[in-house]
């Protein structure tokens, strides 16, 4: 396995140049860490260092030209070269050592943050672009053997998404990832043709979506041209043609389903990987999970930390607890009335509410809590809102409707007015009874809740 790790490290390109760090471990030992985008970290442990040398940039140390870290077997061990800095000057550190060991951490790269200002009812598209790039960089850097089966199975969709994402570069949309960064990291193991061959495989799973078929047709045409001509310009022309099929996709578009399925699938695919946050405030996290979370679960929420979700008869609630700078907590809350939110209805046709995030629908609320007391107060406000909403569910208007009908019938039997007048009397009566019932239920709910809290204390 050591030989495979050496091959991986030697194959890392300058894309990772800024993420190489050199650390002292113990006497005659050092550690080179390479942060691999959002998906992992490699530690190269050098043991029993016999010789060290530093080369300045002007000396043009050749072995480092192939990548930021290079490892070579020599007669008495290994020669390791790594880029670094000394006195604000870029240099190359070289070490001859007896042994080289490797450690790999795999991180969950599916929970990517998207800047709020970039979300235009297309959160899943932006999220899918980021996750697809992470997955493909992982595949390009580490190879098949470091991917689980779910990651391997979804590669065609990731490639399809990555090609479309890269095309945004032509119209200078923010946050697009260039496909040629991936091609360089693949270093000939995957190129344009392989990408296209895999990407168009998704057509069979999305034959019901015309736009997906159209995109796959453009890709097929490019693939046919590349079979006879290796001109790089063919690929650029294809990306230009794809612009019409990527810029304005949002929750209303059928092809949004591809991104919804991909992002939800990747959440499960990355579920067993570590969270890349070594400085996470475990006290706040445990407080949310144990005290706050237990109250929400008791109220009916389904827990999937940091998310809590519930669907009542009328509404969907989605809460997310985001720890900021390991001190403050940002509580995001999405609450949508099912029958009155076209966006929610469209999304619920594409995914189960248990996958929803606040960012899926623009207009979620945020509350920054600087202390546990702030968190508790916000929690009580949320639970009170939920109690009131449950109290005022669709079923709670029955008394008013029945009362209005009865009054309308009695009015007709006693005074024989026109049907129109009876209808107006019935509607007015219904409104009065519904409001009386509504405020009575709210009062009784909050009163009972207060009694329960006093008893618990």
C-alpha positions in Angstrom: 0.0 0.0 0.0 3.0 2.3 0.6 3.8 2.3 -3.1 0.2 3.3 -3.9 0.3 6.2 -1.5 3.6 7.3 -3.0 2.0 7.2 -6.4 -0.9 9.3 -5.1 1.3 11.9 -3.5 3.6 12.2 -6.5 0.5 12.6 -8.7 -0.9 15.6 -6.8 -0.8 18.7 -8.9 -0.2 22.3 -8.2 -3.9 22.7 -7.6 -3.0 21.7 -4.0 0.1 23.8 -3.9 -1.3 26.2 -1.3 -2.5 23.4 1.0 0.9 21.8 1.8 2.2 22.3 5.3 5.5 21.1 6.9 5.4 20.3 10.6 8.0 19.1 13.1 6.9 15.9 14.8 9.8 14.7 17.0 13.5 14.4 16.8 14.6 13.3 13.3 10.9 13.1 12.2 8.6 15.5 10.3 5.1 15.5 8.9 4.0 16.9 5.6 0.2 17.5 5.5 -1.7 18.0 2.3 -5.3 19.2 2.6 -7.2 17.7 -0.3 -9.9 20.3 -1.0 -13.0 19.5 1.2 -12.7 15.7 0.9 -9.6 14.7 2.9 -6.1 15.2 4.3 -3.0 13.1 3.7 -0.2 13.0 6.3 3.3 12.0 5.0 5.3 11.0 8.1 9.1 11.0 7.6 11.0 8.9 10.1 14.7 8.9 11.0 15.7 11.8 8.8 19.4 11.5 8.0 20.0 14.5 5.8 18.2 17.9 5.1 18.7 20.5 2.4 16.9 23.6 1.3 16.9 24.9 -2.3 15.9 28.4 -3.1 13.7 29.2 -6.1 16.6 30.3 -8.2 18.3 26.9 -7.9 15.4 25.3 -9.8 15.2 22.0 -8.0 14.0 19.6 -10.7 12.2 16.8 -8.8 9.6 19.2 -7.5 8.5 20.3 -10.9 6.0 17.5 -11.2 4.0 18.5 -8.1 4.2 20.2 -4.7 5.4 17.0 -2.9 7.6 14.3 -4.5 8.8 11.0 -3.0 11.5 8.9 -4.5 13.0 5.5 -3.4 16.8 5.7 -2.9 19.3 3.1 -1.9 19.1 3.7 1.9 15.5 4.8 2.2 13.5 7.7 0.6 14.2 11.1 -0.7 11.2 13.5 0.0 11.0 17.0 -1.6 8.3 19.5 -0.6 7.6 23.1 -1.5 7.5 25.6 1.4 8.4 29.0 2.6 11.4 30.5 4.5 11.8 34.2 5.2 8.9 34.9 2.9 10.7 33.2 0.0 9.4 30.0 -1.7 11.9 27.2 -1.2 12.1 23.4 -1.6 12.8 21.3 1.4 14.4 17.9 0.8 14.9 15.1 3.3 16.6 11.7 3.1 14.9 9.4 5.6 14.7 5.7 6.5 10.9 5.3 6.4 7.9 7.1 5.0 4.4 6.3 6.5 1.1 7.6 5.3 -2.3 8.5 7.0 -5.4 9.5 5.2 -8.5 11.2 6.7 -11.7 11.1 4.6 -14.0 14.1 5.2 -17.7 14.5 4.6 -17.7 16.9 1.6 -21.5 16.8 1.0 -22.4 19.5 3.5 -21.1 22.5 1.5 -22.1 26.1 2.4 -23.5 28.2 -0.4 -23.3 32.0 -0.1 -26.8 33.3 0.5 -26.5 36.0 -2.2 -25.8 33.4 -4.9 -29.0 31.5 -4.3 -31.7 32.4 -6.8 -34.3 29.6 -6.2 -31.6 27.2 -7.4 -30.0 26.1 -4.2 -29.7 22.4 -5.3 -28.0 23.3 -8.5 -25.4 25.4 -6.7 -25.0 22.7 -4.1 -24.8 19.9 -6.7 -22.0 21.8 -8.6 -19.9 22.0 -5.4 -20.4 18.4 -4.3 -19.8 17.0 -7.9 -16.5 18.9 -8.1 -15.4 17.6 -4.7 -16.3 14.0 -5.6 -14.4 14.2 -8.9 -11.4 15.8 -7.4 -11.4 12.9 -4.9 -11.7 10.4 -7.7 -9.0 12.1 -9.7 -6.6 12.3 -6.8 -7.1 9.0 -4.9 -8.6 6.7 -7.6 -11.3 4.1 -7.4 -9.9 2.2 -4.4 -10.6 5.1 -2.0 -14.2 5.6 -3.1 -17.1 3.6 -1.6 -19.6 1.9 -3.8 -22.1 4.7 -3.6 -19.5 7.2 -4.8 -18.4 5.0 -7.7 -22.0 4.5 -8.8 -22.8 8.2 -8.9 -19.7 9.2 -10.9 -21.6 9.6 -14.2 -24.0 12.1 -12.7 -21.2 14.0 -11.1 -19.4 14.2 -14.5 -22.6 15.4 -16.2 -23.1 18.1 -13.6 -19.4 19.1 -13.7 -19.5 19.7 -17.5 -22.5 21.9 -17.2 -21.0 23.8 -14.2 -17.8 24.4 -16.1 -19.8 25.9 -19.0 -20.9 28.8 -16.7 -17.3 30.1 -17.1 -18.3 31.5 -20.5 -20.8 33.9 -18.9 -18.7 34.6 -15.8 -21.1 33.3 -13.2 -19.6 33.2 -9.7 -18.4 30.0 -8.1 -18.1 27.9 -11.3 -15.5 25.2 -11.4 -13.3 24.7 -14.5 -13.4 21.3 -16.0 -9.8 21.4 -17.0 -8.7 21.5 -13.4 -10.2 18.1 -13.2 -8.6 16.9 -16.4 -5.2 18.0 -15.2 -5.6 16.2 -11.9 -6.7 13.1 -13.7 -3.4 13.3 -15.6 -4.5 11.4 -18.7 -6.5 8.7 -16.7 -9.7 10.4 -17.6 -10.0 12.9 -20.4 -12.7 14.6 -22.4 -13.9 11.5 -24.1 -14.1 9.4 -20.9 -16.0 12.2 -19.2 -18.5 12.5 -22.0 -19.0 8.7 -22.3 -19.8 8.5 -18.6 -21.9 11.6 -18.4 -24.3 10.6 -21.1 -25.1 7.4 -19.3 -27.5 9.3 -17.0 -29.9 9.7 -20.0 -31.4 6.3 -19.4 -32.4 7.2 -15.8 -33.9 10.6 -16.9 -35.5 9.8 -20.2 -38.7 11.5 -18.9 -36.9 14.9 -18.8 -36.6 16.5 -22.3 -33.9 19.0 -21.2 -31.7 16.1 -19.9 -32.0 14.4 -23.3 -31.1 17.6 -25.1 -28.0 18.1 -23.0 -26.9 14.5 -23.6 -27.4 15.0 -27.3 -25.1 18.0 -27.3 -22.5 15.9 -25.4 -22.9 12.9 -27.8 -22.3 15.2 -30.8 -19.1 16.5 -29.2 -18.0 13.0 -28.4 -18.5 12.0 -32.0 -16.4 14.9 -33.2 -13.7 14.1 -30.7 -13.4 10.5 -32.1 -12.1 11.9 -35.3 -10.4 15.1 -34.2 -8.6 15.8 -30.8 -8.9 19.6 -31.2 -9.5 21.1 -27.7 -11.7 23.8 -29.3 -14.4 21.2 -29.9 -14.9 20.9 -26.2 -15.1 24.7 -25.8 -17.8 24.9 -28.5 -19.8 22.2 -26.7 -19.6 24.2 -23.4 -20.9 27.3 -25.3 -23.9 25.3 -26.6 -24.7 24.1 -23.1 -25.1 27.6 -21.7 -28.8 27.6 -22.7 -29.4 24.5 -20.6 -27.8 25.6 -17.3 -28.0 29.2 -16.3 -31.6 29.5 -15.2 -32.5 26.1 -13.9 -34.4 26.4 -10.6 -37.0 24.4 -8.6 -39.6 24.9 -11.3 -37.6 23.1 -14.0 -37.9 19.3 -14.4 -34.1 18.9 -14.7 -33.8 20.3 -11.1 -34.7 16.7 -10.2 -31.2 15.6 -11.2 -29.6 17.9 -8.7 -32.1 17.1 -6.0 -31.5 13.3 -6.4 -27.7 13.8 -6.6 -27.4 16.0 -3.5 -29.6 13.8 -1.4 -27.8 10.7 -2.6 -24.4 12.2 -1.7 -25.6 13.1 1.8 -26.0 9.3 2.4 -22.8 8.4 0.4 -20.7 10.6 2.7 -22.5 9.7 5.9 -19.7 7.6 7.4 -16.9 10.2 6.7 -15.5 12.5 9.4 -16.6 16.1 9.8 -13.8 18.4 8.9 -13.9 20.6 11.9 -11.1 19.8 14.4 -11.9 22.9 16.4 -15.6 22.4 16.7 -17.0 23.5 20.0 -18.3 20.2 21.4 -19.9 21.9 24.4 -22.3 23.9 22.3 -22.8 20.9 19.9 -23.7 18.6 22.8 -26.0 21.3 24.4 -27.9 21.5 21.1 -28.1 17.8 20.6 -28.9 16.8 24.2 -31.0 19.6 25.6 -32.4 21.6 22.7 -32.7 18.6 20.4 -34.5 16.5 23.0 -37.2 19.2 23.4 -37.7 19.4 19.7 -38.0 15.6 19.4 -40.5 15.6 22.2 -42.5 18.1 20.3 -42.6 15.8 17.2 -39.5 17.0 15.2 -37.4 14.4 13.5 -33.7 14.7 14.3 -30.9 14.6 11.9 -28.4 16.9 13.6 -27.9 19.7 12.8 -31.3 19.5 11.1 -34.7 19.1 12.8 -37.9 18.7 10.7 -41.6 18.3 11.2 -44.6 18.3 8.9 -47.9 19.2 10.5 -51.3 19.1 8.7 -50.7 22.6 7.3 -47.0 23.4 7.6 -43.5 22.2 7.1 -40.8 23.3 9.6 -37.1 22.9 9.0 -34.6 24.0 11.6 -30.8 24.1 11.2 -28.3 24.9 14.0 -25.1 26.3 12.6 -22.2 26.9 15.0 -20.3 30.1 14.0 -16.7 30.6 15.0 -17.2 28.0 17.7 -19.0 30.6 19.9 -22.3 31.7 18.4 -25.2 29.6 17.0 -27.1 30.7 13.9 -30.6 29.1 14.0 -32.1 28.9 10.6 -35.8 28.3 10.3 -37.9 27.6 7.3 -41.7 27.4 7.9 -44.0 27.1 4.9 -47.8 26.6 4.7 -48.1 23.5 2.4 -51.2 24.6 0.3 -50.1 28.3 0.0 -46.4 27.8 -1.0 -46.0 27.0 -4.7 -42.3 26.5 -4.2 -42.8 24.0 -1.4 -45.4 22.1 -3.5 -42.9 21.9 -6.4 -40.1 20.7 -4.2 -42.2 18.1 -2.5 -42.9 16.6 -5.9 -39.2 16.1 -6.3 -38.1 15.1 -2.7 -39.4 14.0 0.6 -39.7 16.9 3.2 -37.2 15.0 5.3 -34.4 16.1 2.9 -35.4 19.8 2.9 -32.9 22.5 4.0 -33.7 26.1 4.9 -31.9 27.2 1.7 -34.2 25.3 -0.5 -36.8 28.1 -0.3 -35.7 31.7 -0.2 -37.0 33.7 2.8 -35.9 31.5 5.7 -35.5 33.2 9.0 -32.2 33.4 10.9 -31.4 34.2 14.5 -27.9 34.6 15.9 -27.7 33.3 19.5 -24.7 34.4 21.5 -25.4 32.3 24.6 -27.3 29.3 25.8 -29.9 31.6 27.2 -30.5 33.1 23.7 -30.8 29.6 22.3 -33.4 28.6 24.9 -35.4 31.7 24.3 -35.4 31.2 20.5 -36.4 27.5 21.1 -39.4 28.5 23.3 -40.5 31.0 20.6 -40.3 28.2 18.0 -42.2 25.7 20.1 -44.9 28.3 20.9 -45.4 28.9 17.2 -45.6 25.2 16.6 -48.2 24.8 19.3 -50.3 27.6 17.9 -50.1 26.3 14.4 -51.1 22.8 15.5 -54.0 24.4 17.4 -55.1 26.3 14.2 -54.9 23.4 11.8 -57.5 22.8 9.1 -59.6 20.6 11.4 -60.1 23.5 13.8 -62.5 25.4 11.6 -65.1 22.7 11.6 -67.2 24.2 14.4 -67.4 27.5 12.7 -68.4 26.0 9.4 -71.1 23.8 10.9 -72.3 26.7 13.1 -72.5 29.0 10.0 -74.5 26.4 8.1 -77.0 25.8 11.0 -77.5 29.6 11.5 -78.2 30.0 7.7 -80.7 27.1 7.7 -82.5 28.5 10.8 -82.6 32.0 9.3 -84.3 30.6 6.2 -86.8 28.6 8.1 -87.8 31.5 10.5 -87.8 34.5 8.2 -87.7 33.1 4.6 -85.1 35.6 3.3 -83.4 35.1 0.0 -80.8 32.3 -0.3 -78.1 35.0 -0.9 -78.9 36.7 2.4 -78.9 33.4 4.2 -75.5 32.7 2.8 -74.1 36.0 4.0 -75.5 35.4 7.5 -74.0 31.9 7.5 -70.6 33.2 6.4 -70.5 36.0 9.0 -71.5 33.5 11.7 -68.8 31.2 10.5 -66.1 33.9 10.7 -67.2 34.9 14.2 -67.3 31.3 15.5 -63.9 30.5 13.9 -62.3 33.5 15.5 -63.8 32.7 18.9 -62.7 29.1 18.6 -59.3 30.2 17.4 -58.4 32.5 20.3 -60.0 30.2 22.8 -57.8 27.3 21.5 -54.7 29.5 21.6 -55.4 30.7 25.1 -56.1 27.1 26.3 -53.0 25.7 24.6 -50.6 28.3 26.1 -52.3 28.0 29.5 -52.0 24.2 29.5 -48.4 24.5 28.3 -47.6 26.9 31.1 -49.2 24.5 33.7 -47.1 21.6 32.4 -43.9 23.6 32.7 -44.8 24.6 36.2 -45.5 21.0 37.2 -42.2 19.9 35.6 -40.3 22.6 37.6 
